[in-house]
Amino acid sequence: MSLLPTEFERTEIGEIQIAPEVIEVIAGLATVEVKGVAGMSGGFAGGIAELLGRKNLSKGVKVEVGQREAAIDVSVIVEYGNRLPEVATEIQRNVKRSIETMTGLTVIEVNVHIHDVHFKSTEKMDEVEFSQRVK
C-alpha cells in the first residue's frame, strides 16, 4: 500500500487526489453493511486502537491503488448460520459498487478473506452455564 496520495485526475483548476486511506474506509464501511458480516478481522494494531476508544474504519482492509484502478482485500468475521460463499459474493459486489460510485476508480478485484465465524449463542450459553455453576 502506498502512503502517497494517488493522482486521479487533472482538471483546468487543479488536481484531484484520493488517498488510499479513503478507499480503505469506503471498503470497510461497504463490507460491514452486508448482512451476515459480524465484523472486520484486523491485526494487533487494530485491536489496540479499539481498546483505546478509537474506531478504525479501515480495520481488516488493504488496498492497492493505481491511477485509475484499485484492488481491495478485506478480512472478515462472518456470523454463524450464513452461507459463506453468499456473504463473500455480496461483500465483493457492495465494495466494488461503493468504491466505483464514490471515486470513479475501476475496481479490478475484491478478495474476501474469512478469518472466523462468530457464534452468538455461545456467548449466551456461557453466561447461562456460568450462572448455574455459581448457584
N, C-alpha and C positions, 0 to 999 in steps of 0.2 A: 504494500500500500504506500502510495506517495503522500508525503506530508505537504507538498506544494499544491496550491490551488490549480485546478485544471483550466486551461484556456478553452473556453467553449465557443465563443462567438465574438466577432468584432463588428460593431455597428458604427454608424457615422459619428456617434458621440463618444464611443469608447468600447472597452472590452467587457464582456460578461464572463465571470469566472464562478465555477461551482466547486467548492471544496469537497474532497472525498468524504469528509465527516458528515456533510449534509446528506449525501447519498446513503451513508450508513444509518442515519436517523430515520430517513424515509423508509428504508428497507426494514428496519426494526419495527417501526410502527405498523407497516403493512403486514408484517408477519404476525404480530400479536393480535391483529384484528380477525385472523382466521379462526373459525370455530374448531375446537379441538386442540389448540395450542395452549399449553399450561404456562409456558414461559420460555425465555431465551436461556441458552446454556452458554455462559461466558466463562472466562478463565478466573484465576485467583484475584486479579486486579478488579474485575467487575464486581465480585462478591464483596471486596473491601469497600468499594465506592458505595454500594448499597448499605453496608453496615454503618458507614459514616453519614447516612441520610441523604445521599445524592442518588438520584435515579439516572442510570446510564442508559440512554435511549438507543445506543449503538451496541449494547452488550450482545455478544454472540454473532456479530456481523462483520464480515471482511469484504472489502470492495477493491476492485482494480478498475481504474477509470482512465480512459484514453481521451482523445479529442472529441469523439462522437459516440463512443461505445462504453459499456460498463459490464463487468462480470461480478456477480454477487455470490457470496457463500453465507448461509445462515445456519446456525446451530440452535436446535430447539429441543424442548421437552414437551411431549405430547400427552394429553390426558388419556388415561386408560379407558378402553372401550371404543376408541375411534380407529377406523381403518387407516393405518399409517400411510399407505400409498395415496389415499384420497386427500388426507391432510397435507401431505408434501406437495401434491399437484396443485392444490388450492393456494398454498403458500407461493409456489412458483408463479402462478397466474397473477396473484394480488401484488406481489413485489414488482414483477415486470410492468404491470399496468400502472402502478403508482409512480414508479421512477420515470417511465416514459412520458406519462401525462404531466408530471410536475417539472421535469428537467429538459425534456426534448431529446435526451440521450437514447440511444438504442441499446436495450439490454440483450446481450448475446447469450447469456446463460445465468440461471439461478440454481445453484447447488444447495440442496437441503440436507443437512446432517442431523439425524435424530439421535440425540445423546442419551435420552432417558424417557421413561414413561412415568407419569405422575398418578399415584393411586389415591383417590380422595377417601375411599372407605377405610384404608389402612390407618389413617390418622385418627378417624373416629373410633375404630376398633381398638387401637392402642389406648385411647382415653377411657373407653369402657372397661377394658381389661385391667387398666391401672386402678380405676375407682373400685372395681370389685376386689382386687387384691388388698387394697388399703383397709377395707371394711373388716 
